[in-house]
């Protein structure tokens, strides 16, 4: 499972917030809602977040093994 809790920690340490992400950087509310609920987002969005927050991918997401992961 991809977990976005590192994103919220990184956002909390930055000068950005939900308002600036949506209004200044034009991220949609639905994208932030997807992050909040650990739903899929695009790699373009991950790239944009890393650029906006001047951080690494690991500062946005982490992989946590889960029994509900799809069988390969």
Secondary structure, 3 states (H helix, E strand, C coil): CEECHHHHHHHHHCCCCHHHHHHCCCCCHHHHHHHHCCCCCCHHHHHHHHHHHCCCHHHCCEECCCCCCCCC
